Amino acid sequence: MPETLRLEEGNEPLVAEACAKALEKGSVVVLPTDTVYGLAARVDMPRAVGRIFEIKRREATKALVVMVGTVEEAVALAVPGEWESVRRLGSFWPGPLTLVVKAAELPWREAVAPSSATLGIRIPDHSFLLGLLSLTGPLAVTSANPSGGSAPAGAEDIDPSLLEDVDLVIHGGRVGSGRPSTVAEIREGKLLILRPGDIGEEELLAALSSR
């Protein structure tokens, strides 16, 4: 079984540092987000990213979400034509919104989003994870369940067979709503809802059209 670190009052920085060191070595980590528990790896480590696909038994054509810590980091992952839209919709971050954008030229994009010119980007509303992202930079993340299974809201809900293949578990109790984020795509200046969630289409359209 993997090593487990528990988040307790006052120890988030120490756990984040230990987690960042593990990720830097190519580990795949189970960690809490603001919605569900996720599988995470450094975006710039293709072998670790590939292990996420294997552990989750995920189709190779289904991209992973990239989590970042700031709106400007998110902007840097998109092509210039989408920068303004990312900044406007970034008003919902940190929060349960995954924004799919046309990706900039990134050396690691193919590993995270095989056969796709887009990336799904999110800033999680979770203090531990934001602290971790400040240490690691962008992370490739997906829910910590086998493909087709239910996304776990607690570490105890994670499929035991999945845990056998990860390197580290960050135990942070129950998290968020247990529902995945809203997924929206900017396509040729228009907004498309790919997966409904807690943030609704009307709210997103209002932010996109704001001046």
DAQUIWO-V751890 format. One record per helix or strand. SS is the DSSP state (2 for helix, 1 for strand). FROM is the first residue (numbers start at 0). LEN is the number of residues. If there is no record, write none. Layout:
ss/from/len
SS/FROM/LEN
SS/FROM/LEN
//
This chain:
ss/from/len
1/2/4
2/11/13
1/28/4
1/36/6
2/45/11
1/64/3
2/70/6
1/77/1
2/79/13
1/96/7
2/108/4
1/117/5
2/126/10
1/138/5
2/154/3
2/159/4
1/167/4
1/181/6
1/189/6
2/200/9
//
